[in-house]
Amino acid sequence: MPVNRISPPSLQALAAVGATRNDIITETVYVVDYTPELLPAIFGPLRSGLSAAPASTLVGVSALFAPEYLLEVQVVAALPGPGSHSRTTPTDNTAANTAGRRPTTAAPTPPSGQAPNCAGS
């Protein structure tokens, strides 16, 4: 299961809100027909180049929205607060805590046709 197509969509979605992969604080990985042997192929590319791994959840599923998609990754990034160099995350759902900060999710990528496909977010 090639996971190399996760990075470009994720990077584009993160960049659109001024974040990088190092701003990801949680990720949820949905894998069709998961087996433990898939872990290196999935998490190797997801962890490559990161200063610290985010909190992760892996969910084995029987199918995603289309049969050709085998993997989906959903990430949440914490963005620096205004005038700050540290990360801030909302503590509740009030407007003050959600203004300017929102979960970042990339749309699935279309299949390449050369190998089993995955969707990135």
N, C-alpha and C positions, 0 to 999 in steps of 0.2 A: 504494500500500500504506500505509494509515494506521497509524501506530505510536503514536498518542496513548493507546492503551489499555494500553501497557506500564507507564507510571508508577504508576497506582493499585495494581496487584498487587505490584509491586516495593516500593513504599513501605510497604505493609502488612506484607510479609514482613520487610523491614529493621527496621521499627519494633518488630516482635514480639521481636527480639533486641537492641533498644536501639541500632540503627544508623541511619544516614541514607545518602542516595545518595553523599555525599562519602566514606563509608567503603568504597565499592566499590573493590577493588584490581585485579580482573580481571573480564572479561566475555567470554562466548562467544555469538555471535549466529548462529543457524541460519536461513537464508533459502531458501524454496522458489523455484526458478527464478531464482536471483540473476543480476542484470545490474548493471554499474557505475552505471547511471542511478538505481538504487534507493538508493545511498549517502546522499544528502542527506535523503531521507524516513526513513531508518532512524536514522542517527546524529544528525540534528538534534535530535529529541526526547530521545534518550539523553544528549546532551551539554548540553542546555539547563539552565542554572543550576548546573552543576558548577564547582567551583574548579579541578579538574584532571581530565583524561580518564584513566580506568583503562587498563591494558594490555588490548588487545582482539584477539579472533580472530573473523573472519567466515567461516562455512562455508556454502557453497552446497549444498543438498540437493535431492533429487528429490521428497521428501515428508516430512511430519511424521506424528504418530500418527493424525491424522484429516485428510481432504481439505480441510476448511474452514479449517484452520490454516496460515498462510503464513509465520509468523515465530515464533521462540522465542528468548528471551534468558535465559542462565544467568549469575548473578553470584556472586562470592565477595567478602565484606566482611571487613575486618580490624577487630576491635573493640578499644577501649582496654583495656589490662590493668588489674587491680584497683589502685586508688590512683594511677593514671597518667593523664596527659592525652595520651600519645603512643600511636600504633597499635602493636600487637604482632601478629606472625604466628608460627605454629609453624614450627620449623625441621625437625622430623621428626614422626613419628606416635606418639610416646610419650604416655602418658596425661597427663603434666604439660604437654605442649604442646597437647593437644587439649581439655583440660577448659575448658568455658565458651566455647570458640571453635569455631565450625563454619561450613562454607560455608552461605550463605543462598540458597535456591532457592524461588521462588514457584511455586505451581501455575498451570497455564495458565488463562487467563480464557476463559469461554464466548463464543461469537460473538455480535455485537450484532445481526446481521441487516440492518444498514444499509449496510455496506461490506465489502470483503475483511477478513478477520479475522486477528488475530495472537494469540500467547500470550506472556505476560510472566513472567519469573522473575528 
